[in-house]
Amino acid sequence: MSYLFPTYSKKSLRIKEGRGAWLQTEDGKDYLDFMAGIAVCNLGHRHPKVVAALHQQVDRLWHASNLFHYDVQEEAAKQLVQASACDYVFFTNSGTEANEAAIKLARKATGKNHIVSMKQSFHGRTLGSMAATGQDGIKSGFGPMLPSFSYAQFNDMASLHEAVSEETAAIMVEIVQGEGGVHVMTASFAEAMVALCKEQNLLLIVDEIQTGMGRTGKLFAYEHYGLDPDIVTVAKGLGNGFPIGAMLGKASLKEAFGIGSHGSTFGGNPLAAATAIAVLAELSADGFLPEVEEKAERFVAYLKGELSGIAIVKDIRHKGFLIGIETAIPALDLIAACEQQGLLLLPAGSHVTRLLPPLTVSESEWRKAVAIIKQAATIYERENSFSS
């Protein structure tokens, strides 16, 4: 019997410990983890420098509330600002909370309530972030959403133009729609979107919850397109598994988030801030992110080559180490087959299997993962007499 609400479709595996790209279950079986905590453990499990930073802070201070200054919190904010296009930081505990803060800030700063997001987007599961999400399935049963959102087709400027009105405060977008099927923003869409924001005086909110913290080979995925967003949200990889999120904003938005306008009891607490500093130090080390980008390109090229003759594979899309394999069969079938062989993967919609290896994954590990995927797909084809 479980005393938990059944909100998750839990695997039967009982995880005991993790190290690097591997998880071990209570019965001693090892699994190659290409879920990474859902794009969270970007530096792998139990990264020694991150663990050391957390242990050091545990012996100093856990919590005293955001009514006090913490040097460690200020340092974490400074590093995010220096690495981004923004000037100020509000710390949260999760990506959903960061997106809630972004929605509130955009509305308060502009005096307008309407925000345009994208169909098939995912921004969270609270009422505000759920309203911003362009997927009807996650909204079922919760009653009316916030009425001030419209949804444009991703990578379709005609659709975006149609969704924007005189009451629009901001455009909210992911650089890669991770939950929505691993769809990557086109350069032409990015350029035209920026032009529209300037023309209509709209704020640009970039949701980097899944794409940020090195996942695409840059610290922030918007860097691939030379974007200059007004608001950026991050979480997941920022704490490498320790709960922390952040909303970053331009200096022009500072006055809209004055005293009493927003708050979080635990946001940016000393433990979370110390962990984030350690993560950012690793990600910003000389050569780390260029190596991630180069390694991801080699991995995907190898993956495409090995799966090129398999009929069930329809497409492989990626940006860095955010990778989607679209198949003619349900993603859960391929995922289950790979799990049987010791590889953990995620769905991204009904027919897309998502690969999120830690950025520290070795070549021998990603080659092993590809071999498992190829074998699982080949066996499925043979047993089901599948042909394209």
TORKOL-4160 file (C-alpha; in steps of 0.2 Angstrom, whole numbers, padded with zeros to 4 digits, m for minus):
388
<pt num="1" X="0000" Y="0000" Z="0000"/>
<pt num="2" X="0006" Y="0018" Z="m0004"/>
<pt num="3" X="0000" Y="0033" Z="0006"/>
<pt num="4" X="0004" Y="0044" Z="m0009"/>
<pt num="5" X="m0009" Y="0052" Z="m0021"/>
<pt num="6" X="m0008" Y="0042" Z="m0037"/>
<pt num="7" X="m0003" Y="0057" Z="m0048"/>
<pt num="8" X="0012" Y="0048" Z="m0056"/>
<pt num="9" X="0013" Y="0033" Z="m0067"/>
<pt num="10" X="0027" Y="0026" Z="m0057"/>
<pt num="11" X="0039" Y="0013" Z="m0063"/>
<pt num="12" X="0041" Y="m0004" Z="m0054"/>
<pt num="13" X="0059" Y="0000" Z="m0050"/>
<pt num="14" X="0065" Y="0005" Z="m0033"/>
<pt num="15" X="0080" Y="0016" Z="m0034"/>
<pt num="16" X="0093" Y="0014" Z="m0021"/>
<pt num="17" X="0108" Y="0025" Z="m0027"/>
<pt num="18" X="0115" Y="0034" Z="m0041"/>
<pt num="19" X="0132" Y="0039" Z="m0048"/>
<pt num="20" X="0136" Y="0048" Z="m0064"/>
<pt num="21" X="0125" Y="0041" Z="m0078"/>
<pt num="22" X="0120" Y="0026" Z="m0068"/>
<pt num="23" X="0106" Y="0021" Z="m0056"/>
<pt num="24" X="0105" Y="0006" Z="m0045"/>
<pt num="25" X="0089" Y="m0003" Z="m0039"/>
<pt num="26" X="0087" Y="m0011" Z="m0022"/>
<pt num="27" X="0089" Y="m0028" Z="m0030"/>
<pt num="28" X="0107" Y="m0023" Z="m0036"/>
<pt num="29" X="0103" Y="m0020" Z="m0055"/>
<pt num="30" X="0111" Y="m0006" Z="m0064"/>
<pt num="31" X="0102" Y="0006" Z="m0076"/>
<pt num="32" X="0110" Y="0018" Z="m0088"/>
<pt num="33" X="0100" Y="0034" Z="m0084"/>
<pt num="34" X="0096" Y="0044" Z="m0100"/>
<pt num="35" X="0081" Y="0052" Z="m0090"/>
<pt num="36" X="0093" Y="0062" Z="m0079"/>
<pt num="37" X="0079" Y="0066" Z="m0067"/>
<pt num="38" X="0069" Y="0073" Z="m0082"/>
<pt num="39" X="0083" Y="0085" Z="m0087"/>
<pt num="40" X="0088" Y="0089" Z="m0069"/>
<pt num="41" X="0104" Y="0079" Z="m0065"/>
<pt num="42" X="0114" Y="0087" Z="m0079"/>
<pt num="43" X="0131" Y="0084" Z="m0071"/>
<pt num="44" X="0126" Y="0066" Z="m0066"/>
<pt num="45" X="0121" Y="0059" Z="m0050"/>
<pt num="46" X="0131" Y="0063" Z="m0034"/>
<pt num="47" X="0143" Y="0075" Z="m0043"/>
<pt num="48" X="0157" Y="0077" Z="m0030"/>
<pt num="49" X="0159" Y="0096" Z="m0031"/>
<pt num="50" X="0140" Y="0098" Z="m0030"/>
<pt num="51" X="0139" Y="0086" Z="m0015"/>
<pt num="52" X="0154" Y="0095" Z="m0006"/>
<pt num="53" X="0146" Y="0112" Z="m0008"/>
<pt num="54" X="0129" Y="0106" Z="m0001"/>
<pt num="55" X="0138" Y="0097" Z="0014"/>
<pt num="56" X="0148" Y="0113" Z="0018"/>
<pt num="57" X="0132" Y="0123" Z="0018"/>
<pt num="58" X="0123" Y="0111" Z="0028"/>
<pt num="59" X="0135" Y="0114" Z="0042"/>
<pt num="60" X="0133" Y="0133" Z="0042"/>
<pt num="61" X="0115" Y="0138" Z="0039"/>
<pt num="62" X="0099" Y="0130" Z="0031"/>
<pt num="63" X="0086" Y="0143" Z="0033"/>
<pt num="64" X="0082" Y="0160" Z="0041"/>
<pt num="65" X="0069" Y="0167" Z="0028"/>
<pt num="66" X="0071" Y="0179" Z="0014"/>
<pt num="67" X="0069" Y="0194" Z="0027"/>
<pt num="68" X="0088" Y="0192" Z="0029"/>
<pt num="69" X="0102" Y="0194" Z="0017"/>
<pt num="70" X="0112" Y="0179" Z="0012"/>
<pt num="71" X="0129" Y="0181" Z="0004"/>
<pt num="72" X="0127" Y="0164" Z="m0004"/>
<pt num="73" X="0110" Y="0169" Z="m0012"/>
<pt num="74" X="0118" Y="0185" Z="m0018"/>
<pt num="75" X="0132" Y="0176" Z="m0026"/>
<pt num="76" X="0121" Y="0164" Z="m0035"/>
<pt num="77" X="0110" Y="0178" Z="m0041"/>
<pt num="78" X="0126" Y="0187" Z="m0047"/>
<pt num="79" X="0132" Y="0172" Z="m0057"/>
<pt num="80" X="0116" Y="0170" Z="m0065"/>
<pt num="81" X="0115" Y="0188" Z="m0070"/>
<pt num="82" X="0133" Y="0189" Z="m0077"/>
<pt num="83" X="0130" Y="0173" Z="m0087"/>
<pt num="84" X="0113" Y="0179" Z="m0094"/>
<pt num="85" X="0105" Y="0194" Z="m0103"/>
<pt num="86" X="0096" Y="0199" Z="m0088"/>
<pt num="87" X="0099" Y="0210" Z="m0073"/>
<pt num="88" X="0089" Y="0204" Z="m0058"/>
<pt num="89" X="0084" Y="0187" Z="m0050"/>
<pt num="90" X="0069" Y="0180" Z="m0040"/>
<pt num="91" X="0073" Y="0163" Z="m0033"/>
<pt num="92" X="0059" Y="0150" Z="m0032"/>
<pt num="93" X="0059" Y="0131" Z="m0028"/>
<pt num="94" X="0054" Y="0125" Z="m0045"/>
<pt num="95" X="0051" Y="0128" Z="m0064"/>
<pt num="96" X="0032" Y="0130" Z="m0062"/>
<pt num="97" X="0035" Y="0143" Z="m0048"/>
<pt num="98" X="0047" Y="0152" Z="m0059"/>
<pt num="99" X="0035" Y="0153" Z="m0073"/>
<pt num="100" X="0021" Y="0159" Z="m0061"/>
<pt num="101" X="0033" Y="0173" Z="m0056"/>
<pt num="102" X="0036" Y="0177" Z="m0075"/>
<pt num="103" X="0018" Y="0178" Z="m0079"/>
<pt num="104" X="0015" Y="0190" Z="m0064"/>
<pt num="105" X="0029" Y="0201" Z="m0068"/>
<pt num="106" X="0024" Y="0203" Z="m0086"/>
<pt num="107" X="0006" Y="0208" Z="m0081"/>
<pt num="108" X="0012" Y="0220" Z="m0068"/>
<pt num="109" X="0026" Y="0228" Z="m0078"/>
<pt num="110" X="0015" Y="0231" Z="m0093"/>
<pt num="111" X="m0002" Y="0234" Z="m0086"/>
<pt num="112" X="m0009" Y="0221" Z="m0098"/>
<pt num="113" X="m0016" Y="0204" Z="m0095"/>
<pt num="114" X="m0015" Y="0195" Z="m0112"/>
<pt num="115" X="0000" Y="0183" Z="m0115"/>
<pt num="116" X="0003" Y="0172" Z="m0131"/>
<pt num="117" X="0011" Y="0155" Z="m0128"/>
<pt num="118" X="0013" Y="0141" Z="m0140"/>
<pt num="119" X="0002" Y="0126" Z="m0144"/>
<pt num="120" X="0010" Y="0110" Z="m0138"/>
<pt num="121" X="0021" Y="0120" Z="m0125"/>
<pt num="122" X="0023" Y="0115" Z="m0107"/>
<pt num="123" X="0025" Y="0128" Z="m0093"/>
<pt num="124" X="0019" Y="0119" Z="m0077"/>
<pt num="125" X="0004" Y="0113" Z="m0068"/>
<pt num="126" X="m0001" Y="0127" Z="m0056"/>
<pt num="127" X="m0016" Y="0136" Z="m0062"/>
<pt num="128" X="m0006" Y="0151" Z="m0070"/>
<pt num="129" X="0007" Y="0140" Z="m0078"/>
<pt num="130" X="m0005" Y="0127" Z="m0083"/>
<pt num="131" X="m0015" Y="0141" Z="m0092"/>
<pt num="132" X="0001" Y="0146" Z="m0101"/>
<pt num="133" X="0003" Y="0128" Z="m0107"/>
<pt num="134" X="m0004" Y="0124" Z="m0125"/>
<pt num="135" X="m0009" Y="0106" Z="m0121"/>
<pt num="136" X="m0028" Y="0103" Z="m0117"/>
<pt num="137" X="m0024" Y="0086" Z="m0110"/>
<pt num="138" X="m0016" Y="0092" Z="m0094"/>
<pt num="139" X="m0030" Y="0105" Z="m0090"/>
<pt num="140" X="m0045" Y="0092" Z="m0090"/>
<pt num="141" X="m0055" Y="0092" Z="m0074"/>
<pt num="142" X="m0048" Y="0108" Z="m0067"/>
<pt num="143" X="m0062" Y="0120" Z="m0072"/>
<pt num="144" X="m0059" Y="0137" Z="m0081"/>
<pt num="145" X="m0041" Y="0142" Z="m0084"/>
<pt num="146" X="m0035" Y="0160" Z="m0083"/>
<pt num="147" X="m0044" Y="0168" Z="m0098"/>
<pt num="148" X="m0029" Y="0179" Z="m0104"/>
<pt num="149" X="m0019" Y="0167" Z="m0114"/>
<pt num="150" X="m0019" Y="0163" Z="m0133"/>
<pt num="151" X="m0009" Y="0150" Z="m0142"/>
<pt num="152" X="0000" Y="0151" Z="m0158"/>
<pt num="153" X="0008" Y="0137" Z="m0168"/>
<pt num="154" X="0026" Y="0135" Z="m0164"/>
<pt num="155" X="0037" Y="0141" Z="m0179"/>
<pt num="156" X="0023" Y="0149" Z="m0188"/>
<pt num="157" X="0024" Y="0168" Z="m0189"/>
<pt num="158" X="0007" Y="0170" Z="m0197"/>
<pt num="159" X="m0001" Y="0161" Z="m0182"/>
<pt num="160" X="0009" Y="0171" Z="m0170"/>
<pt num="161" X="0004" Y="0188" Z="m0178"/>
<pt num="162" X="m0014" Y="0182" Z="m0177"/>
<pt num="163" X="m0013" Y="0178" Z="m0159"/>
<pt num="164" X="m0006" Y="0195" Z="m0154"/>
<pt num="165" X="m0017" Y="0210" Z="m0150"/>
<pt num="166" X="m0016" Y="0227" Z="m0142"/>
<pt num="167" X="m0019" Y="0219" Z="m0125"/>
<pt num="168" X="m0004" Y="0207" Z="m0127"/>
<pt num="169" X="0009" Y="0210" Z="m0113"/>
<pt num="170" X="0021" Y="0196" Z="m0118"/>
<pt num="171" X="0026" Y="0181" Z="m0129"/>
<pt num="172" X="0031" Y="0166" Z="m0119"/>
<pt num="173" X="0041" Y="0152" Z="m0128"/>
<pt num="174" X="0052" Y="0137" Z="m0126"/>
<pt num="175" X="0067" Y="0136" Z="m0137"/>
<pt num="176" X="0064" Y="0118" Z="m0139"/>
<pt num="177" X="0047" Y="0110" Z="m0134"/>
<pt num="178" X="0053" Y="0096" Z="m0123"/>
<pt num="179" X="0037" Y="0089" Z="m0117"/>
<pt num="180" X="0028" Y="0094" Z="m0133"/>
<pt num="181" X="0038" Y="0082" Z="m0144"/>
<pt num="182" X="0056" Y="0089" Z="m0145"/>
<pt num="183" X="0052" Y="0102" Z="m0158"/>
<pt num="184" X="0066" Y="0115" Z="m0161"/>
<pt num="185" X="0064" Y="0133" Z="m0164"/>
<pt num="186" X="0069" Y="0138" Z="m0182"/>
<pt num="187" X="0081" Y="0153" Z="m0184"/>
<pt num="188" X="0068" Y="0162" Z="m0195"/>
<pt num="189" X="0055" Y="0161" Z="m0182"/>
<pt num="190" X="0066" Y="0167" Z="m0169"/>
<pt num="191" X="0071" Y="0182" Z="m0179"/>
<pt num="192" X="0053" Y="0186" Z="m0184"/>
<pt num="193" X="0047" Y="0184" Z="m0166"/>
<pt num="194" X="0060" Y="0197" Z="m0160"/>
<pt num="195" X="0055" Y="0209" Z="m0173"/>
<pt num="196" X="0037" Y="0207" Z="m0168"/>
<pt num="197" X="0041" Y="0210" Z="m0150"/>
<pt num="198" X="0050" Y="0226" Z="m0154"/>
<pt num="199" X="0036" Y="0232" Z="m0166"/>
<pt num="200" X="0022" Y="0229" Z="m0154"/>
<pt num="201" X="0032" Y="0233" Z="m0138"/>
<pt num="202" X="0030" Y="0216" Z="m0131"/>
<pt num="203" X="0040" Y="0207" Z="m0117"/>
<pt num="204" X="0049" Y="0191" Z="m0123"/>
<pt num="205" X="0048" Y="0177" Z="m0110"/>
<pt num="206" X="0059" Y="0162" Z="m0113"/>
<pt num="207" X="0056" Y="0147" Z="m0103"/>
<pt num="208" X="0073" Y="0138" Z="m0101"/>
<pt num="209" X="0067" Y="0126" Z="m0087"/>
<pt num="210" X="0072" Y="0111" Z="m0098"/>
<pt num="211" X="0083" Y="0118" Z="m0110"/>
<pt num="212" X="0094" Y="0129" Z="m0099"/>
<pt num="213" X="0109" Y="0125" Z="m0088"/>
<pt num="214" X="0119" Y="0117" Z="m0103"/>
<pt num="215" X="0107" Y="0105" Z="m0109"/>
<pt num="216" X="0108" Y="0111" Z="m0127"/>
<pt num="217" X="0127" Y="0115" Z="m0127"/>
<pt num="218" X="0125" Y="0133" Z="m0121"/>
<pt num="219" X="0121" Y="0138" Z="m0104"/>
<pt num="220" X="0104" Y="0145" Z="m0110"/>
<pt num="221" X="0097" Y="0139" Z="m0126"/>
<pt num="222" X="0092" Y="0156" Z="m0132"/>
<pt num="223" X="0111" Y="0160" Z="m0135"/>
<pt num="224" X="0110" Y="0149" Z="m0151"/>
<pt num="225" X="0099" Y="0162" Z="m0159"/>
<pt num="226" X="0107" Y="0178" Z="m0151"/>
<pt num="227" X="0090" Y="0182" Z="m0142"/>
<pt num="228" X="0089" Y="0196" Z="m0129"/>
<pt num="229" X="0074" Y="0190" Z="m0118"/>
<pt num="230" X="0066" Y="0202" Z="m0106"/>
<pt num="231" X="0062" Y="0187" Z="m0094"/>
<pt num="232" X="0070" Y="0170" Z="m0092"/>
<pt num="233" X="0065" Y="0156" Z="m0081"/>
<pt num="234" X="0076" Y="0142" Z="m0076"/>
<pt num="235" X="0075" Y="0127" Z="m0064"/>
<pt num="236" X="0079" Y="0108" Z="m0066"/>
<pt num="237" X="0098" Y="0108" Z="m0070"/>
<pt num="238" X="0101" Y="0123" Z="m0059"/>
<pt num="239" X="0102" Y="0113" Z="m0043"/>
<pt num="240" X="0107" Y="0096" Z="m0051"/>
<pt num="241" X="0093" Y="0088" Z="m0041"/>
<pt num="242" X="0092" Y="0100" Z="m0026"/>
<pt num="243" X="0075" Y="0110" Z="m0028"/>
<pt num="244" X="0078" Y="0127" Z="m0035"/>
<pt num="245" X="0072" Y="0138" Z="m0049"/>
<pt num="246" X="0074" Y="0156" Z="m0054"/>
<pt num="247" X="0066" Y="0170" Z="m0064"/>
<pt num="248" X="0078" Y="0182" Z="m0072"/>
<pt num="249" X="0072" Y="0199" Z="m0078"/>
<pt num="250" X="0079" Y="0215" Z="m0086"/>
<pt num="251" X="0083" Y="0231" Z="m0076"/>
<pt num="252" X="0067" Y="0239" Z="m0083"/>
<pt num="253" X="0056" Y="0227" Z="m0074"/>
<pt num="254" X="0064" Y="0230" Z="m0057"/>
<pt num="255" X="0051" Y="0242" Z="m0050"/>
<pt num="256" X="0036" Y="0231" Z="m0055"/>
<pt num="257" X="0043" Y="0218" Z="m0042"/>
<pt num="258" X="0045" Y="0229" Z="m0027"/>
<pt num="259" X="0042" Y="0225" Z="m0009"/>
<pt num="260" X="0027" Y="0214" Z="m0006"/>
<pt num="261" X="0023" Y="0210" Z="m0024"/>
<pt num="262" X="0029" Y="0192" Z="m0024"/>
<pt num="263" X="0037" Y="0180" Z="m0012"/>
<pt num="264" X="0043" Y="0163" Z="m0008"/>
<pt num="265" X="0047" Y="0155" Z="0010"/>
<pt num="266" X="0060" Y="0144" Z="0004"/>
<pt num="267" X="0065" Y="0151" Z="m0013"/>
<pt num="268" X="0084" Y="0153" Z="m0014"/>
<pt num="269" X="0087" Y="0146" Z="0003"/>
<pt num="270" X="0106" Y="0144" Z="0008"/>
<pt num="271" X="0106" Y="0126" Z="0004"/>
<pt num="272" X="0099" Y="0128" Z="m0014"/>
<pt num="273" X="0110" Y="0143" Z="m0017"/>
<pt num="274" X="0126" Y="0135" Z="m0012"/>
<pt num="275" X="0121" Y="0120" Z="m0024"/>
<pt num="276" X="0117" Y="0132" Z="m0038"/>
<pt num="277" X="0134" Y="0140" Z="m0036"/>
<pt num="278" X="0143" Y="0124" Z="m0038"/>
<pt num="279" X="0133" Y="0119" Z="m0053"/>
<pt num="280" X="0136" Y="0135" Z="m0062"/>
<pt num="281" X="0155" Y="0134" Z="m0058"/>
<pt num="282" X="0156" Y="0117" Z="m0067"/>
<pt num="283" X="0145" Y="0122" Z="m0082"/>
<pt num="284" X="0156" Y="0138" Z="m0084"/>
<pt num="285" X="0173" Y="0130" Z="m0083"/>
<pt num="286" X="0184" Y="0132" Z="m0098"/>
<pt num="287" X="0179" Y="0121" Z="m0112"/>
<pt num="288" X="0165" Y="0112" Z="m0103"/>
<pt num="289" X="0150" Y="0118" Z="m0114"/>
<pt num="290" X="0159" Y="0117" Z="m0130"/>
<pt num="291" X="0164" Y="0099" Z="m0126"/>
<pt num="292" X="0145" Y="0096" Z="m0122"/>
<pt num="293" X="0140" Y="0103" Z="m0139"/>
<pt num="294" X="0153" Y="0093" Z="m0149"/>
<pt num="295" X="0149" Y="0077" Z="m0139"/>
<pt num="296" X="0131" Y="0079" Z="m0142"/>
<pt num="297" X="0133" Y="0081" Z="m0161"/>
<pt num="298" X="0144" Y="0065" Z="m0162"/>
<pt num="299" X="0131" Y="0056" Z="m0152"/>
<pt num="300" X="0116" Y="0061" Z="m0163"/>
<pt num="301" X="0126" Y="0057" Z="m0179"/>
<pt num="302" X="0130" Y="0040" Z="m0172"/>
<pt num="303" X="0112" Y="0038" Z="m0166"/>
<pt num="304" X="0105" Y="0042" Z="m0184"/>
<pt num="305" X="0118" Y="0031" Z="m0192"/>
<pt num="306" X="0114" Y="0016" Z="m0182"/>
<pt num="307" X="0095" Y="0018" Z="m0183"/>
<pt num="308" X="0094" Y="0023" Z="m0201"/>
<pt num="309" X="0089" Y="0006" Z="m0208"/>
<pt num="310" X="0075" Y="0004" Z="m0195"/>
<pt num="311" X="0057" Y="0006" Z="m0201"/>
<pt num="312" X="0049" Y="0011" Z="m0185"/>
<pt num="313" X="0060" Y="0026" Z="m0184"/>
<pt num="314" X="0052" Y="0041" Z="m0193"/>
<pt num="315" X="0063" Y="0056" Z="m0187"/>
<pt num="316" X="0077" Y="0061" Z="m0174"/>
<pt num="317" X="0077" Y="0079" Z="m0168"/>
<pt num="318" X="0088" Y="0087" Z="m0156"/>
<pt num="319" X="0097" Y="0103" Z="m0149"/>
<pt num="320" X="0112" Y="0097" Z="m0139"/>
<pt num="321" X="0108" Y="0083" Z="m0127"/>
<pt num="322" X="0089" Y="0086" Z="m0128"/>
<pt num="323" X="0085" Y="0072" Z="m0141"/>
<pt num="324" X="0068" Y="0065" Z="m0148"/>
<pt num="325" X="0066" Y="0049" Z="m0158"/>
<pt num="326" X="0049" Y="0050" Z="m0167"/>
<pt num="327" X="0043" Y="0032" Z="m0171"/>
<pt num="328" X="0028" Y="0024" Z="m0179"/>
<pt num="329" X="0025" Y="0014" Z="m0163"/>
<pt num="330" X="0020" Y="0021" Z="m0146"/>
<pt num="331" X="0035" Y="0028" Z="m0137"/>
<pt num="332" X="0030" Y="0018" Z="m0121"/>
<pt num="333" X="0033" Y="0002" Z="m0131"/>
<pt num="334" X="0051" Y="0007" Z="m0136"/>
<pt num="335" X="0054" Y="0014" Z="m0118"/>
<pt num="336" X="0048" Y="m0002" Z="m0110"/>
<pt num="337" X="0059" Y="m0013" Z="m0121"/>
<pt num="338" X="0074" Y="m0002" Z="m0118"/>
<pt num="339" X="0071" Y="m0003" Z="m0099"/>
<pt num="340" X="0071" Y="m0022" Z="m0100"/>
<pt num="341" X="0089" Y="m0020" Z="m0106"/>
<pt num="342" X="0095" Y="m0008" Z="m0093"/>
<pt num="343" X="0092" Y="0009" Z="m0102"/>
<pt num="344" X="0080" Y="0022" Z="m0094"/>
<pt num="345" X="0071" Y="0034" Z="m0107"/>
<pt num="346" X="0056" Y="0046" Z="m0107"/>
<pt num="347" X="0041" Y="0050" Z="m0118"/>
<pt num="348" X="0038" Y="0067" Z="m0126"/>
<pt num="349" X="0021" Y="0064" Z="m0132"/>
<pt num="350" X="0013" Y="0048" Z="m0138"/>
<pt num="351" X="0026" Y="0043" Z="m0152"/>
<pt num="352" X="0042" Y="0052" Z="m0147"/>
<pt num="353" X="0055" Y="0044" Z="m0136"/>
<pt num="354" X="0066" Y="0057" Z="m0127"/>
<pt num="355" X="0084" Y="0055" Z="m0122"/>
<pt num="356" X="0091" Y="0066" Z="m0109"/>
<pt num="357" X="0108" Y="0060" Z="m0104"/>
<pt num="358" X="0119" Y="0069" Z="m0091"/>
<pt num="359" X="0130" Y="0081" Z="m0100"/>
<pt num="360" X="0145" Y="0071" Z="m0092"/>
<pt num="361" X="0140" Y="0055" Z="m0101"/>
<pt num="362" X="0155" Y="0046" Z="m0109"/>
<pt num="363" X="0157" Y="0040" Z="m0126"/>
<pt num="364" X="0156" Y="0022" Z="m0121"/>
<pt num="365" X="0140" Y="0025" Z="m0111"/>
<pt num="366" X="0131" Y="0034" Z="m0126"/>
<pt num="367" X="0137" Y="0020" Z="m0138"/>
<pt num="368" X="0130" Y="0007" Z="m0125"/>
<pt num="369" X="0113" Y="0017" Z="m0125"/>
<pt num="370" X="0112" Y="0017" Z="m0144"/>
<pt num="371" X="0116" Y="m0002" Z="m0145"/>
<pt num="372" X="0101" Y="m0005" Z="m0133"/>
<pt num="373" X="0089" Y="0006" Z="m0143"/>
<pt num="374" X="0094" Y="m0002" Z="m0159"/>
<pt num="375" X="0092" Y="m0019" Z="m0152"/>
<pt num="376" X="0075" Y="m0015" Z="m0144"/>
<pt num="377" X="0069" Y="m0007" Z="m0160"/>
<pt num="378" X="0075" Y="m0021" Z="m0171"/>
<pt num="379" X="0067" Y="m0035" Z="m0160"/>
<pt num="380" X="0050" Y="m0025" Z="m0160"/>
<pt num="381" X="0051" Y="m0024" Z="m0179"/>
<pt num="382" X="0054" Y="m0043" Z="m0181"/>
<pt num="383" X="0041" Y="m0049" Z="m0168"/>
<pt num="384" X="0028" Y="m0037" Z="m0175"/>
<pt num="385" X="0032" Y="m0040" Z="m0194"/>
<pt num="386" X="0033" Y="m0021" Z="m0195"/>
<pt num="387" X="0038" Y="m0013" Z="m0212"/>
<pt num="388" X="0037" Y="0005" Z="m0217"/>
